[in-house]
Amino acid sequence: MKPHLRHWLIHLLAGLLLAGLMVLFDAIDPAHAAVPAMHEQPDLVLHGTLDGKDNQTYRMLPFDVPAGTRRITVQFDYNGHEDEHTRIDLGLLGPDGFQGKDGFRGWSGGSKLLFTVSATDATPAYLPGPIDPGRWTLLLGIPSIRKHSRAHYTAKLWFGRPNDPAWVPSVLNPPLRREAGWYRGDLHMHTAHSDGSCDSQSGREVPCPLFLTVQDAVNRGLDFIAITDHNTVSQVNAMRELQPYFDRLLLIPGRELTTFQGHANLFGTTEPVDFRVDGQQDWNALLRQVEPLHGLISINHPIRPDDETCMGCGWVPKGVVDLHKVQAIEAVNGIDAVLPDSGIPFWQSLLDRGYRLTAVGGSDNHDARRALALPDASVVGTPTTVVHASELSMQAILAAIRAGHVFIDVQGSRDHQLDLTARSGSQTAEMGDALAVPAGGTVRFTVNVTAPAGGEIEIIEDGKIIHPGTDLALHLARQSVSFDWTSDGKRHWLRANVRGAARQPLLVGNPIYINAD
């Protein structure tokens, strides 16, 4: 067996062992569910040396790509470029070299030392397309190396596998911020890659370019967004181009699985998915197909019409759906928190049935430029999903959503805050976590709020508003309220909302669970 193939098999077996350990860990801590640590080390490393005789020549570095590879990522480095002005340019050839239709895959010259190619997306200067197995070539061009210079180079290569999450390899997707904190985002928006539209320069309605949505998210002060065009991931190639420039805004690939029996967002994967829910495939079959992809599923706008005005927009599956394979509910879509078709009652009814599903929000924006001028339009960032994550990375944001460390800022402010925590003996919990409390045990809940004075905190236990015997009015813009709650030993969930002075919903919190397991 060739050495690099043996290395690939060893890496694959190690990954399978790690995946097994992650399954065990997921049962312990939902915050880490479906976030395997993979592809940290390259699958193949090429070394070599150039000298003065290589000046203004090309060198071919062949390597074998195993069957089943979905992505090739290359990180290149060499010495001498600072002190001796050595320059090495890069390109990539497929198995057919320059001759085949998919042979030439790009040339970035000396502008990029890290690049990727896959069927869905590629680094600018490279072409997305199929990754056929066989002999590929890293093409080096040497425009400048002095007569007596020697340059040592290293090329690290990662081969993406089927079902890899979108955040691997990590070298391609570093965190934008490495500190823990509350990060604000929009999880539902559409662009030219589906039915997003806006006015052209001459005032005609045209498919709206992705960068306008991204720029609007920056203007709204967001930290992350998910682009969720209908049933497609064609937008990911444009996102690959935009992410280096928008280095304070995390772009998460997603898609809205749009079926005749309901819609759901799928985040964190670019793998192909057969979305056709019909007489041959139901929602359970679709969810089983999605489950190995390490993504996150959120049912969208569940209480919407299902008729000719909006066919399949509401959640109307035929038969019983295994909601254990769903992680979130879009409890607030656009401005619907104040409307009869809000998803909040639907979400709470599932909590009452024992499901631990995270409430999220999404603007469902389709017109980034025009929305601000329309009173009933869905504006980017309204609502905002606010996530308590370990860092600003795709993996961390999705893990925190899965864990329920989330509240919804209904109006999409930049600074409103809701943090519910609980303590019982030595146990502590934040939103999404669970405490085990025997009958007669006491839980100390604390709600920290940043919102306009004059409003009120609302405490909800098992779907009903309760009055815990403490002042819940907001007398200050920043306020902390604590109360004690006594357990009866049974399963319960408690969460907090914040309403404004006119009783309008401002903030929607996720629950802390008591005796959930």
Stockholm file with secondary structure:
# STOCKHOLM 1.0

chainA/1-517         MKPHLRHWLIHLLAGLLLAGLMVLFDAIDPAHAAVPAMHEQPDLVLHGTLDGKDNQTYRMLPFDVPAGTRRITVQFDYNGHEDEHTRIDLGLLGPDGFQGKDGFRGWSGGSKLLFTVSATDATPAYLPGPIDPGRWTLLLGIPSIRKHSRAHYTAKLWFGRPNDPAWVPSVLNPPLRREAGWYRGDLHMHTAHSDGSCDSQSGREVPCPLFLTVQDAVNRGLDFIAITDHNTVSQVNAMRELQPYFDRLLLIPGRELTTFQGHANLFGTTEPVDFRVDGQQDWNALLRQVEPLHGLISINHPIRPDDETCMGCGWVPKGVVDLHKVQAIEAVNGIDAVLPDSGIPFWQSLLDRGYRLTAVGGSDNHDARRALALPDASVVGTPTTVVHASELSMQAILAAIRAGHVFIDVQGSRDHQLDLTARSGSQTAEMGDALAVPAGGTVRFTVNVTAPAGGEIEIIEDGKIIHPGTDLALHLARQSVSFDWTSDGKRHWLRANVRGAARQPLLVGNPIYINAD
#=GR chainA/1-517 SS CCHHHHHHHHHHHHHHHHHHHHHHHHHHCGGGTTCCCCCCSCSEEEEEEEEGGGTTEEEEEEEEECTTCCEEEEEEEESSTTTSCCEEEEEEECTTTTTSTTTEEEEEETSCSEEEEESSCBCTTBCCCCCCSEEEEEEEEEEECCTTCEEEEEEEEEEECTTCCTTCSGGGSCCSBCSCEEEEEECCBCCTTTTCEEECTTSCEEECCHHHHHHHHHHTTCSEEEECCBTCCTHHHHHHHHTTTCTTSEEEEEEEEEETTEEEEEESCCSCCCCCCSSSCCHHHHHHHHGGGTCEEEECCSSSCCSTTSTTCSCCCSSCCCGGGCCEEEEEETTGGGSTTCSHHHHHHHHHTTCCCEEEEECCBSCTTTGGGCTTSCCTTSSEEEEEESSBSHHHHHHHHHHTCEEEETTCCSSCEEEEEEEETTEEEETTCEECCCTTCEEEEEEEEESCTTCEEEEEETTEEECCSSCCBCCSSEEEEEEEEECCSSCEEEEEEEECTTSCEEEEECCEEESCC
#=GC SS_cons         CCHHHHHHHHHHHHHHHHHHHHHHHHHHCGGGTTCCCCCCSCSEEEEEEEEGGGTTEEEEEEEEECTTCCEEEEEEEESSTTTSCCEEEEEEECTTTTTSTTTEEEEEETSCSEEEEESSCBCTTBCCCCCCSEEEEEEEEEEECCTTCEEEEEEEEEEECTTCCTTCSGGGSCCSBCSCEEEEEECCBCCTTTTCEEECTTSCEEECCHHHHHHHHHHTTCSEEEECCBTCCTHHHHHHHHTTTCTTSEEEEEEEEEETTEEEEEESCCSCCCCCCSSSCCHHHHHHHHGGGTCEEEECCSSSCCSTTSTTCSCCCSSCCCGGGCCEEEEEETTGGGSTTCSHHHHHHHHHTTCCCEEEEECCBSCTTTGGGCTTSCCTTSSEEEEEESSBSHHHHHHHHHHTCEEEETTCCSSCEEEEEEEETTEEEETTCEECCCTTCEEEEEEEEESCTTCEEEEEETTEEECCSSCCBCCSSEEEEEEEEECCSSCEEEEEEEECTTSCEEEEECCEEESCC
//
